[in-house]
Amino acid sequence: MTRLKTIPARASTVLSDPPKTGLRSRWATIAAALLLILLAGCATRSRPAPPLLPPAPAPSPEPGAPESRPGEPRPYRALGQWYQPLPDAKGFRQEGIASWYGPDFHGKRTSSGETYDMHGMTAAHKTLPLGTLVRVRHLQNQRTVELRINDRGPFVGNRVIDLSYEAARQLGVVGPGTAPVEVVAIGVIAGSSVDLYSGNFTFQVGAFANRDSAERLRAELNPRFGNAHIVEFDRGDRLFYRVRVGKTATLQEAVAYEAHLVRNGFPDAFAVAD
């Protein structure tokens, strides 16, 4: 029987030393892998940036809020109703019911940021610019006061202005609580300086629904006072023709001229800013 020869131990040593052909193949594989990584990196760097996201949409206005034009004061809401403050008060005139507020609000903050002083000459109005100087005339006793708007209100019924206690006292409104008044804007107060509206003042002496009546009064007044003219006013349901006369350049002259008209038979005359 033929005995098989055993493989010398040297054989294992020879197998652990790879042939030159296998070494070249391994380095080729490594080089190929490195090339792929390099190409992938280049592809990543050359990939265009993702498009920018569209800007976030502007916040929607609160439901029910009125739209305001650029430059106008922002509307505000009080007791469920929206109000749009006026951009300026030139030519503003209004008739309605005045009320007053006192001790319950004394020392509290107003809409302008000031502390309310019931003994000061101030008032609250829904839409006049804060800082507006107004003349308020009691339509029954003809007393007048000048005061500054520094708060918002009144938000009750058909009232048009809320007077400070002192202003109401001088007008004779404290006792009855309310009174019919006329509110006319005559200037604006900024800080401690008074800046009266630029331009001229003229004076309204009557208003008519009939154009012919207005023309007759204009013709009658022009020789006496000068600058008699008619200004149309559309109230929405009817067109009125306002007759105005005279012309002054300062508030002091306007006050004197208004008193002159009252003494000469026009008790309801009042100054307006052109």
C-alpha positions in Angstrom: 0.0 0.0 0.0 1.3 3.4 -1.0 1.4 6.0 1.7 0.3 9.6 0.9 2.9 12.3 1.5 1.9 15.1 3.7 2.1 18.7 2.6 5.1 20.5 4.0 4.5 23.3 6.5 6.2 25.6 4.0 3.0 25.5 1.9 1.0 27.6 4.4 3.7 30.2 4.3 3.6 30.4 0.6 -0.2 30.9 0.6 0.1 33.9 3.0 2.2 35.8 0.5 -0.2 36.8 -2.4 1.0 36.7 -5.9 2.0 40.0 -7.6 -1.1 39.8 -9.8 -3.4 39.9 -6.8 -1.7 42.9 -5.3 -2.1 44.9 -8.5 -5.8 44.0 -8.6 -6.3 45.2 -5.0 -4.6 48.5 -5.6 -6.7 49.0 -8.7 -9.9 48.4 -6.7 -8.8 50.9 -4.0 -7.9 53.5 -6.7 -11.3 53.0 -8.3 -13.1 53.5 -5.0 -11.2 56.7 -4.3 -12.0 58.0 -7.8 -15.7 57.4 -7.3 -15.6 59.2 -3.9 -13.8 62.2 -5.5 -16.3 62.3 -8.4 -19.2 62.1 -6.0 -17.8 65.0 -4.0 -17.4 67.1 -7.1 -20.9 66.3 -8.2 -22.2 67.4 -4.8 -20.3 70.7 -4.9 -21.5 71.5 -8.4 -25.2 70.7 -7.7 -27.3 73.9 -8.0 -28.6 75.3 -4.7 -32.3 74.6 -4.0 -34.7 77.4 -4.8 -35.5 79.9 -2.1 -38.7 79.4 -0.3 -41.4 82.0 -1.1 -41.7 84.7 1.5 -44.2 84.1 4.3 -47.6 85.6 3.4 -48.5 88.9 5.2 -50.7 88.4 8.2 -54.4 88.6 7.3 -56.2 91.7 8.8 -58.4 91.0 11.7 -61.9 90.1 10.5 -64.1 93.2 10.2 -61.2 95.7 10.4 -61.6 98.6 7.9 -58.9 99.0 5.3 -56.7 102.1 5.7 -54.7 103.8 3.0 -50.9 104.1 3.3 -50.0 106.8 5.8 -53.3 106.8 7.5 -53.6 106.0 11.2 -54.4 102.4 12.0 -58.0 101.7 12.9 -58.9 100.5 16.4 -61.8 98.7 17.9 -63.8 99.6 21.0 -66.8 97.8 22.4 -67.0 95.6 19.3 -67.0 98.5 16.8 -64.2 99.7 14.5 -63.1 103.3 14.3 -60.8 104.9 11.7 -58.9 108.0 13.1 -58.6 110.9 10.7 -55.2 111.6 9.1 -55.6 115.3 10.0 -58.3 117.6 11.4 -58.1 120.5 9.0 -61.6 121.9 8.4 -63.2 119.5 10.9 -66.6 120.6 12.3 -69.1 118.4 14.1 -72.4 118.9 16.0 -73.6 116.4 18.5 -74.0 115.5 22.2 -71.2 116.1 24.7 -70.7 114.3 27.9 -68.0 114.5 30.6 -65.9 112.1 32.7 -64.2 112.8 36.0 -63.2 111.2 39.3 -63.5 107.6 38.2 -60.8 108.2 35.5 -58.7 110.8 37.3 -55.1 109.7 37.4 -55.5 106.9 34.9 -53.7 106.6 31.5 -55.3 108.1 28.4 -55.0 106.9 24.9 -52.2 109.4 24.2 -50.2 107.9 27.1 -50.7 111.0 29.3 -52.3 110.8 32.8 -55.8 112.0 32.8 -56.3 115.2 34.8 -60.0 116.0 35.4 -59.0 119.6 36.2 -57.2 120.1 32.9 -58.7 121.3 29.6 -58.8 118.1 27.6 -61.3 115.8 26.0 -61.8 112.4 24.4 -62.9 112.0 20.7 -63.3 108.9 18.6 -61.5 109.9 15.4 -59.8 113.3 15.7 -56.0 113.1 15.8 -54.6 113.1 19.3 -53.2 116.5 20.1 -55.9 118.4 18.1 -56.9 121.7 19.6 -60.6 122.2 19.3 -63.2 124.9 20.2 -66.3 123.5 21.8 -69.5 125.7 21.8 -72.5 124.9 23.9 -75.4 125.3 21.4 -77.9 126.4 24.1 -76.0 128.8 26.3 -73.4 129.8 23.7 -70.4 129.3 26.1 -67.2 128.2 24.4 -64.0 126.6 25.6 -60.8 125.5 23.9 -59.2 122.2 24.8 -57.0 119.5 23.5 -57.9 116.0 22.4 -55.8 113.4 24.3 -58.0 110.4 24.7 -60.4 108.2 22.8 -64.2 108.0 23.3 -67.0 108.4 24.2 -68.3 105.0 23.0 -71.8 105.5 24.4 -74.9 106.2 22.2 -74.6 109.2 19.8 -72.2 111.3 21.9 -69.4 112.9 19.9 -67.0 114.2 22.6 -66.2 113.5 26.3 -65.1 116.6 28.1 -62.9 116.8 31.2 -64.6 117.8 34.4 -63.1 121.3 34.2 -64.2 121.8 30.5 -67.7 120.6 31.3 -67.9 122.9 34.3 -67.0 125.9 32.3 -69.5 125.0 29.6 -72.3 124.3 32.1 -72.5 120.6 31.3 -71.7 119.1 34.7 -75.2 119.4 36.1 -77.2 118.1 33.2 -74.5 115.6 32.3 -74.9 116.1 28.5 -75.5 119.0 26.2 -75.6 119.7 22.4 -72.4 121.2 21.2 -70.4 122.2 18.2 -66.8 120.9 17.9 -64.5 122.8 15.5 -60.8 121.9 15.0 -58.6 125.0 15.2 -55.1 123.7 15.5 -52.8 120.9 16.8 -50.6 120.9 19.8 -47.3 119.0 19.6 -45.5 118.7 22.9 -45.5 122.1 24.5 -45.7 124.2 21.4 -48.9 125.2 19.6 -48.8 124.8 15.8 -51.9 126.4 14.3 -52.9 125.1 10.9 -51.3 126.8 8.0 -53.4 128.7 5.5 -56.2 131.1 6.0 -59.4 131.2 8.1 -62.8 132.0 6.7 -66.2 132.2 8.4 -69.4 130.3 7.8 -72.6 132.3 8.3 -75.3 130.0 6.9 -76.1 126.8 5.1 -79.0 126.1 2.7 -80.5 123.2 0.9 -81.5 125.6 -1.9 -78.8 127.1 -4.1 -80.8 130.3 -4.9 -81.1 131.2 -1.2 -77.4 130.7 -0.7 -76.6 132.9 -3.7 -78.9 135.7 -2.5 -77.1 135.7 0.9 -73.7 135.7 -0.7 -74.6 138.7 -2.9 -75.9 140.5 0.2 -72.8 139.9 2.3 -70.0 140.4 -0.2 -70.1 144.2 -0.1 -70.1 144.2 3.7 -67.6 141.5 4.6 -65.8 140.6 1.3 -64.7 137.2 0.1 -68.3 135.9 0.2 -68.5 132.5 -1.4 -70.4 129.2 -1.5 -69.0 125.8 -0.5 -71.0 122.7 -1.4 -71.3 120.0 1.2 -72.8 116.5 0.4 -74.2 115.0 3.5 -75.0 111.8 1.7 -78.8 112.3 1.6 -78.8 115.9 0.6 -76.5 118.6 -0.9 -76.0 121.8 1.2 -74.6 125.2 0.1 -72.6 126.8 2.8 -72.1 130.6 2.7 -68.8 131.8 4.0 -67.3 135.3 4.2 -64.1 137.1 5.3 -60.5 135.9 5.5 -57.9 136.0 8.2 -54.4 134.6 8.5 -54.0 133.9 12.2 -56.1 132.3 14.9 -56.2 135.5 17.0 -57.6 137.4 14.0 -60.1 134.7 13.4 -61.4 134.9 17.0 -61.8 138.6 16.7 -63.5 138.4 13.3 -65.9 135.7 14.5 -66.9 138.0 17.4 -67.4 140.8 14.9 -69.9 138.7 12.8 -71.8 137.7 16.0 -72.2 141.3 16.9 -73.5 142.1 13.4 -76.4 139.7 13.4 -74.8 136.3 12.7 -74.8 134.5 16.1 -74.1 131.1 14.5 -71.0 132.3 12.6 -67.9 130.2 13.2 -64.4 130.0 11.8 -63.1 127.3 9.5 -59.6 126.6 8.2 -59.3 126.9 4.4 
